[in-house]
Amino acid sequence: MPVVRSALLRPFVLAGALAALNAPAADAPAPAEADLAAARAVVQQFAAELKNALGSAIQAGGPVNGIEVCQQQASGIATRAAQQAGFTRVGRTSLKVRNPDNAPDAWELAGLEDFEARKAAGADPATLERAGIVALPGGGHEFRYLKAIPTAAVCLNCHGSTLKPEVSAKIDALYPSDAARGFAEGDLRGAFTLRKPL
């Protein structure tokens, strides 16, 4: 899988402190292969555990149950994956988030936009990833990693253009600011995002 250093990606300009907080470190080394391998392993673990939990819930009670898994269990699955591998954050983000707490920061936003551009140029979303070393505002650096999430057919139950009324009602109740609908199979649904202090 190709990995692009964050300093080489086209920049996304964001006003004020947010951009400064997430700027690539000009003198930072390329990410270590060990950190990349660990990040990929965590993503695999998180994705597999979440997929299994969603599959069981949907099989037991339909897509409405799946929504509850995402709302109630996803953060716990992410926390366990992070702690086991020494990451301070493992989560998901998107250009169209369901939970506003998952909105991308400047580094993630640049990565997501780069993924969209690469997909439009013919890249397979399943192969898209981004890694970099980012300077922290108080000094020091952290390793950042982003791995694209393609939209699978099962995702359309809760993220497609046409949802069942009971699914829409549940999403509206849990996520009044939801923007994560209107996807088609193969679209870039979002990305797994990880960070680790160095």
C-alpha positions in Angstrom: 0.0 0.0 0.0 1.4 3.4 -0.9 2.0 5.8 2.0 2.2 9.5 1.4 4.1 11.7 3.8 1.8 14.4 5.1 4.3 17.1 3.9 3.9 16.0 0.3 0.1 16.1 0.1 -1.6 19.2 -1.3 -2.1 21.6 1.7 -5.5 22.5 3.0 -5.6 26.1 4.3 -7.6 26.6 7.5 -7.6 29.9 9.2 -6.1 30.5 12.7 -4.8 28.1 15.3 -6.5 25.0 13.9 -4.1 24.9 11.0 -1.1 25.5 13.2 -2.1 22.7 15.5 -2.1 20.2 12.7 0.7 21.4 10.5 3.2 18.8 9.3 6.6 19.2 11.1 9.0 20.5 8.4 12.0 18.8 9.9 10.1 15.6 11.0 11.4 12.2 9.8 9.2 9.9 7.7 6.9 7.7 9.9 8.7 4.6 11.2 7.7 1.3 9.6 6.9 -0.1 13.0 4.4 2.7 13.7 2.8 2.1 10.2 2.6 -1.6 10.9 1.0 -1.0 14.3 -1.5 1.4 12.9 -2.5 -1.0 10.1 -3.0 -3.8 12.7 -5.1 -1.6 14.9 -7.3 -0.6 12.0 -7.8 -4.2 11.1 -8.7 -5.1 14.6 -11.1 -2.2 15.1 -12.8 -2.8 11.7 -13.2 -6.5 12.3 -14.6 -6.1 15.8 -17.0 -3.4 14.8 -18.1 -5.3 11.7 -18.8 -8.4 13.8 -20.8 -6.4 16.4 -22.8 -4.7 13.6 -23.4 -7.9 11.8 -24.7 -9.7 14.9 -26.9 -6.7 15.8 -28.4 -6.4 12.3 -29.0 -10.1 12.1 -30.8 -10.0 15.5 -32.9 -6.9 14.9 -32.3 -5.2 11.6 -30.5 -1.9 10.9 -32.0 -0.1 13.8 -30.0 -2.4 16.1 -26.9 -1.6 14.1 -27.3 2.1 14.8 -27.3 1.4 18.5 -24.1 -0.6 18.2 -22.4 2.3 16.5 -23.7 4.7 19.1 -23.1 2.6 22.2 -20.2 0.2 21.4 -17.9 1.8 18.7 -16.1 4.2 21.1 -15.4 1.3 23.5 -14.0 -0.9 20.8 -11.8 2.0 19.6 -10.6 2.7 23.1 -9.6 -0.9 23.7 -7.7 -1.0 20.4 -5.9 2.3 21.2 -4.8 1.2 24.6 -3.5 -2.2 23.5 -1.3 -0.6 20.9 -0.2 2.6 22.7 -2.3 5.1 20.6 -4.0 8.0 22.2 -6.8 8.0 19.7 -8.4 5.5 17.5 -11.6 6.6 15.8 -13.5 7.4 12.6 -14.0 10.7 10.8 -15.5 11.8 7.5 -16.3 14.7 5.3 -20.0 13.9 6.2 -20.1 13.0 9.9 -23.0 11.5 11.8 -21.6 12.5 15.2 -20.2 16.0 15.3 -17.6 14.9 17.8 -16.0 13.0 14.9 -15.5 16.0 12.7 -12.1 16.0 11.1 -9.3 18.3 12.2 -7.2 20.1 9.7 -4.8 17.2 9.1 -7.6 14.7 8.7 -9.5 17.1 6.5 -6.5 17.4 4.2 -6.2 13.6 4.1 -9.9 13.0 3.3 -9.8 15.6 0.5 -6.7 13.9 -0.9 -8.4 10.5 -0.7 -11.4 11.9 -2.7 -9.1 13.4 -5.3 -7.2 10.1 -5.6 -10.4 8.1 -5.9 -11.7 10.5 -8.6 -8.4 9.8 -10.4 -9.1 6.1 -10.3 -7.5 4.9 -7.1 -9.2 2.0 -5.2 -10.6 3.5 -1.9 -9.6 0.3 -0.1 -5.9 1.1 -0.7 -5.9 4.7 0.4 -4.0 5.7 3.5 -2.0 8.7 4.8 0.7 8.8 7.5 2.8 11.7 8.9 4.6 13.2 11.8 2.8 16.3 13.1 4.3 19.0 15.4 2.4 19.5 18.7 1.6 23.0 19.9 3.5 22.6 23.2 6.5 20.9 21.6 7.2 17.4 20.5 5.6 15.4 17.7 3.0 12.8 17.2 2.4 10.0 14.6 -0.8 10.4 12.6 -2.5 7.8 10.4 -5.6 7.8 8.3 -7.1 4.8 6.5 -10.0 5.2 4.0 -13.3 3.4 4.6 -15.1 2.4 1.4 -18.9 2.2 1.5 -20.0 -1.4 1.3 -23.5 -2.5 0.4 -24.4 -3.2 4.0 -23.5 0.4 4.9 -26.4 1.7 2.7 -28.9 0.5 5.3 -28.0 3.5 7.5 -25.9 5.7 5.2 -27.6 5.4 1.8 -29.9 7.8 0.0 -33.1 6.0 0.8 -33.5 4.8 4.4 -36.4 2.9 6.0 -38.6 5.2 8.1 -37.7 3.5 11.3 -34.0 3.8 10.5 -34.3 7.5 9.7 -36.3 8.0 12.9 -33.7 6.3 15.1 -30.8 8.3 13.5 -32.7 11.5 13.9 -33.3 10.8 17.5 -29.7 9.9 18.3 -27.9 12.3 15.9 -30.0 15.4 15.2 -27.0 16.9 13.3 -26.5 13.8 11.1 -24.9 14.5 7.7 -23.8 10.9 6.9 -26.4 10.0 4.4 -26.6 9.9 0.6 -23.7 7.5 0.1 -23.5 5.0 -2.8 -21.7 1.7 -2.8 -18.0 2.3 -3.5 -18.1 5.9 -2.2 -15.5 7.0 0.3 -17.5 6.8 3.5 -14.7 8.3 5.7 -11.6 7.1 7.4 -10.2 5.4 10.5 -8.0 7.9 12.3 -5.2 7.2 14.7 -2.6 9.2 16.7 0.3 8.4 18.9 2.8 10.6 20.8 6.4 10.2 19.8 
